[in-house]
Amino acid sequence: MLRSMMMVGLLCTAVATTGVATGPVTNQGDWQKVRNSPLGRLISGNVGRLLVLRSELNITPEQRQKIRAVIMEHRTEIAATVKEVRAKRVALRNAVLSGKADEAAIRTAAHELGEAVADAAVKAAHLRNDLAPILTSEQRAKIKEFLEQRDNAIDSFLEKASQK
């Protein structure tokens, strides 16, 4: 669940960044351009791999119930963490887009976002430790493989982007 929320955040950030870089998306033709861009293909590929992973994990009803219980137990903490990261990300974006190029303000906002991300990572590690025992070793291996594929796709994207 947390990974899904993080993926949605990544997707929203990427789409927002694409909008900033290419201008507003105003019609269906613009959406097609975004989807066919290298970044759009990267995002689509990651979402596709995530959907395949979800089906391949074959989570049992018992596992689903246990996972849900852990998530519900931590939901207020998860929501607060996501809100904090989002607020810091928005603050950084606003500092960058303010038109003032105030280096100190941008660096402060970036540092605060980094701290919020660090806090979220620690909380995610604790949550992972609660969730991992619910999954089988095969399911955990599939998640690891998914993460490796995602990292390889991003590395490939970055390699191609740096050659142009």
VENHU-V856154 format. One line per field, one symbol per residue. psi: psi as a letter, one per 20 degrees, with the letter a starting at -180 (. if undefined). burial: b if it has 9 or more other C-alpha atoms within 8 Angstrom, else e. Layout:
BEGIN
psi = ???
burial = ???
END
This chain:
BEGIN
psi = gghghhgggggggggggggghirqoirhhghhgghirggghggggggghghggghhhlprhgggggggggghhjhhggghggggggghggggghggjhihlngggghghgghggggggghgghhgggghhhgihqrhgghhhgggghgggggggggghghhii.
burial = eeeeeeeeeebeebeeebbeeeeeeeeeebbeebbeeebbbbbbebeebbeebeeeeeeeeebbebbeebbeeeeeebeebbebbeebbebbeebbeeeebeeeebeebbebbeebbebbeeebeeeeebbeebbeeebbebbeebeeebeebbeebeeeeeee
END
